[in-house]
Amino acid sequence: MTIGNAQQEWAYVAGVQAFIYGYPLVEIVRTCALMTAVDEPQNNGRAPINQFSHCPRPWTHEDRDVVTPANDLLYSMAWLNLADGPVMFSTPAPTGRYFVMEFIDAYSDNFHNLGPRVMGPSAASFAIVGPDWSGSLPPGSIEIRCPTNLVWVLGRVLIDGVEDMEAARAFQAGFTLRATATATAPARLPRAVAAYQPWNEAGEAFFANLARAMADNPPPAVDTGLVAQFSRLGISAERAFDARVPNDAQVAVLRRAVAAGIEIVDGHTRSRRARPWSINYAGGRLGTDYLARSCTAMKGLGALASEEALYALGDFDSKGEQFDGTHDYVLRFPAGGLPPVDAFWSVSIYGSDFCFADNPIRRYAIGDRTRDLHYGPDGSLDILIQHTQPRQGVSNWLPAPAGRFYLILRLYHPREAILSKAYTIPPVERIDEDAQQ
């Protein structure tokens, strides 16, 4: 192998590492660019920087800005640029309704949450500040210091049926944002967001996005050694990225690295042992597990920390076969075997594009708050997962897409039986066609 080839192979390996490390950061910037490209708040999660969008309905197949959304909640979303100064965040007094306001940094980590378990009985005012900010805050405000200047606030407010919608919206409206007197007005988009370039498999565009994003949001100190390697490829927070440096051949090498990185991350979003369910017990706080962080960003951006919620991913049935809408399935919870949670649980279904699929009854999830579920005489529960309507009716039906799909079992405020792995989620069983005749 010549020296030149050796250098190219090193660049390829380092490029793959840079992709896996940087994918969550670039995905956060991409999502921010998409969701802030409006002049005023919309009802679909989009709003200008430092403003809330309160979604007045649960997300459906029509909503595609964020992968793997939930359908049990009203979302509230805001993107903050704390480089321009602190942002004040006001919350209503808790009412007993489940909610969580999730704070996500530029590297996709859920570093802080506000919800009934950590808030007192009264309304509160919080000052959201960047990592390097110093100064005085309004009296009575509680400081939340963030690891990066770009922060995603992803709020969830539980809806208890259609008749609860208006009350849920009224509670949701109590979450507000405003700039402090010292903040830059109007708020500006971060440079990396304003300059975001769609990349697909274009390595040079991906790494240019990554360099700008790291300049806006310097990597944590724990990542210093890894990130130092990327600077030899020109991927650095200190300068703009130019794929032609040190030579034009690097463009092809980095494109190959991005293609391999996509394949690696996508492959690791699926259970490699064809297990019925897989759970990431670290949730949305993954630290230096860069591959797990990228997998979460690809298939579940905005995941909560595990003490708030656990996500069980289902790609395979009890025999290790991948789910497909050409077959019928049943998820059978035995008597006394429903998921042990203190808040709620639900099973959602997604197509191969990581989003909800349209269906005739507009049902995208089923769980402990679903109306008119039919339980067995012993208290067992069968959830029927299939593309066509079951002969038994729609009460226990979770409509499946025509092709490949996957499931997410969400467990909010999981009990110790789940956290300690003492509880086992039943596998989804494929129904024998002959048994249905």
Salt bridges, closest charged atoms under 4 A:
GLU9 OE2 - ARG256 NH2 3.12
GLU27 OE2 - ARG30 NH2 2.77
ASP63 OD2 - ARG57 NH1 2.88
ASP65 OD2 - ARG46 NE 2.67
ASP72 OD1 - ARG369 NH2 3.02
ASP84 OD1 - ARG188 NH2 2.36
GLU102 OE1 - ARG156 NH1 2.71
ASP109 OD2 - ARG293 NH1 3.99
GLU143 OE2 - ARG145 NE 3.11
ASP160 OD1 - ARG371 NH1 3.38
GLU163 OE2 - ARG371 NH2 2.63
ASP164 OD2 - ARG97 NH1 2.61
GLU166 OE2 - ARG169 NH1 2.71
GLU204 OE2 - ARG255 NH2 2.49
ASP242 OD1 - ARG244 NE 3.23
ASP266 OD1 - ARG270 NH2 3.23
GLU307 OE2 - ARG285 NH1 2.91
GLU308 OE1 - ARG117 NH2 3.45
GLU308 OE2 - HIS413 NE2 3.04
ASP315 OD1 - LYS299 NZ 3.54
ASP324 OD2 - ARG404 NE 3.54
ASP342 OD1 - ARG415 NE 2.84
ASP353 OD2 - ARG64 NH2 2.03
ASP358 OD1 - HIS61 NE2 3.62
ASP368 OD1 - ARG369 NE 3.31
ASP382 OD1 - ARG332 NE 2.92
GLU429 OE1 - ARG332 NH1 3.60
GLU433 OE2 - HIS327 ND1 3.54
